Amino acid sequence: MAQVTITVRKNGSLKIDDPNGVVEMVDGDGNRYDLTGKTAFSLCRCGASANRPFCDGSHNKITFQANDTAIKTPQS
């Protein structure tokens, strides 16, 4: 079974690759989002999407910037 991968896109969304369709996403009240048939989707980080929590590309229009990068921990 392929694993779920979350990619933090530079100055953009969080891309979720879910090849097996196992991700379940719920809102703060426990209501499920319908992800039927979606093997990939992107979540908004900039707050400007008209389709939150999903990304609609608005980060490009507002020139969203984030300094998110994976930090390597020192080897023991």
N, C-alpha and C positions, 0 to 999 in steps of 0.2 A: 504494500500500500504506500503510495507516494505521500509525503508529508505536506502539511500546510506551511506555506512560506509567506511571511509578512516583510515587504520591502518598504523601507522608509525612503521615499523619493526626495531627492535634493530639491528643496524649496517647493515641495508639492505634497501629494497625498500619501496615504498609507495604502499600498497595493497588497491585497490578499489574494494569493493563489491557492485555491482549494480544489485540487484535481479530483478528489473523491466526493466532494459535496458534503463534507461532514461538519463544516463550521455552522454553528447556531449563533445568531446575533439577536439580542433582546434589548429593549429600551429600559429606562429606569424603573418602569412599572412592571417589568417582566413580560411585556408584549413582544412576540417574535416578529422579526422582519422576514418577509417572504424572499428567500434566496434560492427558490426552486430553479434548478437548471443553471445556476451561476457557478462557474468554476473559477471565476476571478471577478473581483470588484475592488473599488477604491473608496477609501474613507477620507472625508475632508479634514484637514488640519488647520486651514486658514480661517474658517468661520464664515466665509463669504458665499459658500455654495447655496443655491436656491433649493437644492435637493438634499440638504443635510439629513442624516449623517454621511450621505454619499457625496463624492466629489463630482463636480460638474465642470471643472477646469477654471473656475473663477480665480484661483491662485495666480494664474498667468495675468489676468486683467489687473489685479491689485498689486502685482509684483511682490507676492509673499516671499519672505526670506526666513529661513531657519538654519541654525548652525548644528543640526543633528547629524552626527556621524558616530559610527561604532567606535568605542574607545577600547583599545587593547589593554588588558590588565597585565601587570608585570609577571613574568614567569617565576615560580618559586625555585 
